[in-house]
């Protein structure tokens, strides 16, 4: 499970990330990245990256959508635990596409990692 500090919860944050962020598409998902300004209440500490997930009804029924969402959360948790993940103060929204329920874990992790890296370079 992602810590509360690593989750996007406000609709405005989702909207701003999707509309104003960098977009990187893969075969099974679309990744949006947006670097946000530092929160002044953190007093110089680095703000963590936050993740949000969009899994629409065209992905499948409720059981399938929740399974896909849990898998995406696990990918985000893996990325946050990776020392090679250098992003701070970045909002990342991952939108699942139809067919993402049938893809293997390693492929999903590889695609999302590549999309995040591509979005950072852009």
Backbone as CSV, one residue per row, in Angstrom:
resi,resn,N_x,N_y,N_z,CA_x,CA_y,CA_z,C_x,C_y,C_z
1,UNK,0.838,-1.182,0.000,0.000,0.000,0.000,0.883,1.245,0.000
2,UNK,0.459,2.231,-0.720,1.195,3.492,-0.769,0.890,4.326,0.471
3,UNK,1.898,4.987,0.984,1.705,5.890,2.111,0.853,7.077,1.667
4,UNK,0.192,7.689,2.616,-0.683,8.811,2.290,0.085,9.940,1.603
5,UNK,1.331,10.140,1.994,2.146,11.198,1.390,2.464,10.908,-0.069
6,UNK,2.322,9.656,-0.494,2.643,9.258,-1.867,1.409,9.061,-2.735
7,UNK,0.245,9.536,-2.279,-0.982,9.373,-3.054,-1.548,10.727,-3.459
8,UNK,-2.042,10.787,-4.676,-2.791,11.965,-5.122,-4.242,11.700,-4.745
9,UNK,-4.845,12.611,-3.990,-6.214,12.386,-3.544,-7.187,13.465,-4.016
10,UNK,-6.698,14.660,-4.307,-7.586,15.741,-4.714,-7.838,15.705,-6.216
11,UNK,-9.073,15.956,-6.603,-9.448,15.959,-8.022,-8.681,17.024,-8.795
12,UNK,-8.410,18.158,-8.170,-7.649,19.223,-8.841,-6.239,18.763,-9.191
13,UNK,-5.638,17.986,-8.310,-4.289,17.489,-8.580,-4.296,16.514,-9.752
14,UNK,-5.306,15.637,-9.808,-5.448,14.742,-10.963,-5.607,15.560,-12.242
15,UNK,-6.528,16.510,-12.201,-6.844,17.314,-13.380,-5.616,18.079,-13.871
16,UNK,-4.905,18.723,-12.968,-3.723,19.489,-13.363,-2.628,18.592,-13.923
17,UNK,-2.453,17.430,-13.346,-1.414,16.521,-13.833,-1.751,16.011,-15.225
18,UNK,-2.999,15.639,-15.451,-3.391,15.108,-16.759,-3.391,16.213,-17.814
19,UNK,-3.862,17.395,-17.471,-3.949,18.475,-18.460,-2.619,19.173,-18.719
20,UNK,-1.819,19.369,-17.694,-0.596,20.163,-17.834,0.684,19.347,-17.774
21,UNK,0.564,18.069,-17.463,1.761,17.248,-17.321,2.265,16.704,-18.643
22,UNK,3.447,16.117,-18.591,4.012,15.451,-19.767,3.352,14.087,-19.905
23,UNK,3.068,13.717,-21.134,2.345,12.480,-21.408,3.272,11.490,-22.098
24,UNK,3.235,10.253,-21.628,4.029,9.195,-22.228,3.158,7.947,-22.301
25,UNK,2.916,7.446,-23.506,2.013,6.315,-23.693,2.788,5.032,-23.959
26,UNK,2.244,3.927,-23.452,2.766,2.595,-23.737,1.607,1.759,-24.265
27,UNK,1.853,0.489,-24.473,0.816,-0.378,-25.023,-0.342,-0.599,-24.052
28,UNK,-0.080,-0.530,-22.746,-1.109,-0.871,-21.768,-1.455,0.249,-20.792
29,UNK,-0.770,1.379,-20.892,-1.080,2.483,-19.985,-0.567,3.803,-20.555
30,UNK,-1.077,4.876,-19.980,-0.608,6.224,-20.305,-0.140,6.837,-18.989
31,UNK,1.060,7.412,-18.999,1.642,7.990,-17.792,1.745,9.502,-17.976
32,UNK,1.229,10.243,-17.004,1.308,11.700,-16.995,2.207,12.115,-15.831
33,UNK,3.170,13.001,-16.084,4.079,13.500,-15.048,3.999,15.009,-14.976
34,UNK,4.013,15.525,-13.761,4.026,16.977,-13.569,4.848,17.293,-12.329
35,UNK,5.870,18.108,-12.514,6.678,18.553,-11.382,5.920,19.677,-10.693
36,UNK,5.717,19.532,-9.393,4.967,20.531,-8.632,5.932,21.338,-7.784
37,UNK,5.528,22.539,-7.434,6.385,23.388,-6.605,6.443,22.825,-5.193
38,UNK,7.485,23.148,-4.500,7.662,22.661,-3.133,6.612,23.271,-2.211
39,UNK,6.126,22.471,-1.295,5.155,22.933,-0.314,5.895,23.736,0.758
40,UNK,5.530,24.997,0.988,6.261,25.801,1.969,6.158,25.249,3.386
41,UNK,5.154,24.448,3.672,5.007,23.901,5.022,6.041,22.823,5.320
42,UNK,6.739,22.331,4.291,7.727,21.280,4.516,9.048,21.842,5.021
43,UNK,9.219,23.130,5.018,10.396,23.836,5.537,11.712,23.245,5.058
44,UNK,11.875,23.187,3.757,13.151,22.769,3.186,13.284,21.277,2.955
45,UNK,12.438,20.478,3.543,12.520,19.038,3.318,12.018,18.722,1.918
46,UNK,12.508,17.651,1.364,12.086,17.289,0.014,10.686,16.693,0.058
47,UNK,9.857,17.095,-0.871,8.500,16.579,-0.961,8.526,15.271,-1.739
48,UNK,7.758,14.293,-1.319,7.786,13.006,-2.010,7.020,13.048,-3.328
49,UNK,7.319,12.097,-4.174,6.536,11.921,-5.395,5.190,11.333,-5.010
50,UNK,4.161,11.695,-5.780,2.820,11.179,-5.506,2.287,10.490,-6.745
51,UNK,1.535,9.426,-6.531,0.959,8.648,-7.617,-0.558,8.690,-7.543
52,UNK,-1.184,8.669,-8.718,-2.621,8.548,-8.844,-2.921,7.558,-9.955
53,UNK,-4.088,6.937,-9.895,-4.425,5.881,-10.843,-5.816,6.110,-11.410
54,UNK,-5.940,5.901,-12.716,-7.224,6.001,-13.397,-7.453,4.679,-14.113
55,UNK,-8.512,3.982,-13.706,-8.863,2.714,-14.345,-10.339,2.817,-14.723
56,UNK,-10.609,3.060,-15.997,-11.970,3.307,-16.474,-12.730,1.999,-16.684
57,UNK,-14.018,2.135,-16.900,-14.876,0.964,-17.077,-14.558,0.164,-18.327
58,UNK,-13.901,0.781,-19.308,-13.588,0.032,-20.520,-12.468,-0.986,-20.291
59,UNK,-11.829,-0.959,-19.122,-10.805,-1.951,-18.783,-11.463,-3.275,-18.409
60,UNK,-12.611,-3.223,-17.764,-13.306,-4.453,-17.379,-14.316,-4.169,-16.286
61,UNK,-14.856,-5.246,-15.714,-15.823,-5.066,-14.634,-15.103,-4.642,-13.351
62,UNK,-15.840,-4.486,-12.270,-15.273,-3.947,-11.032,-14.138,-4.807,-10.488
63,UNK,-14.284,-6.109,-10.573,-13.240,-7.008,-10.073,-11.954,-6.820,-10.869
64,UNK,-12.070,-6.750,-12.175,-10.900,-6.572,-13.042,-10.269,-5.205,-12.798
65,UNK,-11.088,-4.165,-12.701,-10.555,-2.817,-12.472,-9.794,-2.731,-11.153
66,UNK,-10.336,-3.326,-10.108,-9.651,-3.290,-8.815,-8.356,-4.088,-8.845
67,UNK,-8.347,-5.186,-9.573,-7.111,-5.962,-9.720,-6.051,-5.141,-10.438
68,UNK,-6.442,-4.476,-11.509,-5.506,-3.631,-12.259,-5.004,-2.497,-11.373
69,UNK,-5.889,-1.869,-10.616,-5.497,-0.773,-9.727,-4.500,-1.255,-8.673
70,UNK,-4.732,-2.424,-8.097,-3.795,-2.969,-7.107,-2.437,-3.260,-7.724
71,UNK,-2.436,-3.763,-8.951,-1.165,-4.029,-9.632,-0.419,-2.732,-9.928
72,UNK,-1.142,-1.689,-10.334,-0.507,-0.396,-10.588,0.059,0.197,-9.297
73,UNK,-0.667,0.032,-8.190,-0.156,0.506,-6.905,1.114,-0.240,-6.520
74,UNK,1.166,-1.529,-6.810,2.368,-2.309,-6.509,3.550,-1.836,-7.353
75,UNK,3.294,-1.492,-8.601,4.358,-0.946,-9.458,4.857,0.375,-8.875
76,UNK,3.942,1.240,-8.454,4.335,2.524,-7.866,5.148,2.308,-6.594
77,UNK,4.734,1.362,-5.778,5.464,1.063,-4.545,6.868,0.566,-4.861
78,UNK,6.986,-0.249,-5.898,8.296,-0.740,-6.328,9.167,0.409,-6.826
79,UNK,8.584,1.313,-7.601,9.342,2.462,-8.101,9.825,3.359,-6.964
80,UNK,8.972,3.586,-5.980,9.360,4.444,-4.861,10.471,3.816,-4.032
81,UNK,10.500,2.495,-3.959,11.534,1.810,-3.199,12.838,1.669,-3.945
82,UNK,12.819,1.975,-5.235,14.012,1.844,-6.066,14.908,3.066,-5.880
83,UNK,16.176,2.822,-5.596,17.118,3.933,-5.417,17.368,4.688,-6.717
84,UNK,17.099,4.043,-7.843,17.318,4.687,-9.140,16.165,5.619,-9.514
85,UNK,15.149,5.718,-8.658,13.995,6.588,-8.916,14.277,7.951,-8.290
86,UNK,14.769,8.906,-9.077,15.277,10.160,-8.512,14.238,11.262,-8.343
87,UNK,12.999,11.011,-8.694,12.025,12.100,-8.748,11.567,12.531,-7.364
88,UNK,11.523,13.827,-7.154,10.938,14.421,-5.964,9.996,15.520,-6.431
89,UNK,8.957,15.765,-5.642,7.971,16.801,-5.973,7.358,16.578,-7.355
90,UNK,7.071,15.333,-7.675,6.493,15.002,-8.974,5.183,14.254,-8.765
91,UNK,4.139,14.698,-9.443,2.873,13.975,-9.453,2.848,13.100,-10.695
92,UNK,2.508,11.839,-10.513,2.468,10.877,-11.609,1.094,10.225,-11.605
93,UNK,0.376,10.341,-12.717,-0.923,9.687,-12.874,-0.766,8.609,-13.932
94,UNK,-1.188,7.395,-13.583,-1.118,6.265,-14.504,-2.543,5.890,-14.889
95,UNK,-2.834,5.967,-16.184,-4.155,5.601,-16.696,-4.042,4.259,-17.390
96,UNK,-4.783,3.275,-16.899,-4.757,1.936,-17.479,-5.594,1.903,-18.752
97,UNK,-5.113,1.171,-19.734,-5.827,0.999,-20.993,-6.433,-0.400,-21.052
98,UNK,-7.437,-0.604,-21.903,-7.999,-1.948,-22.044,-6.908,-2.950,-22.409
99,UNK,-6.961,-4.105,-21.783,-5.956,-5.134,-22.010,-4.867,-5.135,-20.957
100,UNK,-4.860,-4.133,-20.085,-3.825,-4.078,-19.053,-4.032,-5.134,-17.975
101,UNK,-5.203,-5.743,-17.945,-5.449,-6.801,-16.966,-4.762,-8.111,-17.343
102,UNK,-4.462,-8.303,-18.617,-3.888,-9.566,-19.078,-2.368,-9.536,-19.196
103,UNK,-1.765,-8.384,-19.008,-0.320,-8.261,-19.185,0.408,-8.801,-17.947
104,UNK,1.589,-9.361,-18.166,2.370,-9.906,-17.060,2.964,-8.777,-16.224
105,UNK,3.252,-9.096,-14.960,3.791,-8.126,-14.015,5.085,-7.496,-14.528
106,UNK,5.998,-8.314,-15.008,7.298,-7.798,-15.450,7.139,-6.833,-16.620
107,UNK,6.219,-7.134,-17.521,5.968,-6.251,-18.659,5.371,-4.927,-18.191
108,UNK,4.429,-5.006,-17.271,3.791,-3.798,-16.744,4.815,-2.910,-16.032
109,UNK,5.658,-3.507,-15.212,6.699,-2.753,-14.511,7.672,-2.115,-15.497
110,UNK,8.059,-2.870,-16.502,8.997,-2.368,-17.515,8.395,-1.200,-18.303
111,UNK,7.126,-1.337,-18.703,6.465,-0.278,-19.471,6.334,1.009,-18.664
112,UNK,5.906,0.889,-17.425,5.692,2.088,-16.608,7.022,2.749,-16.263
113,UNK,8.030,1.945,-15.949,9.353,2.505,-15.673,9.889,3.243,-16.895
114,UNK,9.738,2.644,-18.059,10.180,3.295,-19.293,9.418,4.570,-19.579
115,UNK,8.105,4.557,-19.331,7.289,5.749,-19.576,7.661,6.879,-18.619
116,UNK,7.927,6.541,-17.365,8.336,7.564,-16.399,9.681,8.153,-16.806
117,UNK,10.616,7.305,-17.173,11.930,7.793,-17.606,11.823,8.650,-18.866
118,UNK,10.954,8.248,-19.790,10.744,9.022,-21.015,10.131,10.386,-20.689
119,UNK,9.189,10.405,-19.760,8.569,11.659,-19.357,9.537,12.595,-18.662
120,UNK,10.476,12.035,-17.931,11.478,12.853,-17.246,12.422,13.483,-18.253
121,UNK,12.801,12.724,-19.271,13.738,13.233,-20.279,13.109,14.285,-21.173
122,UNK,11.794,14.228,-21.356,11.120,15.149,-22.286,11.140,16.574,-21.805
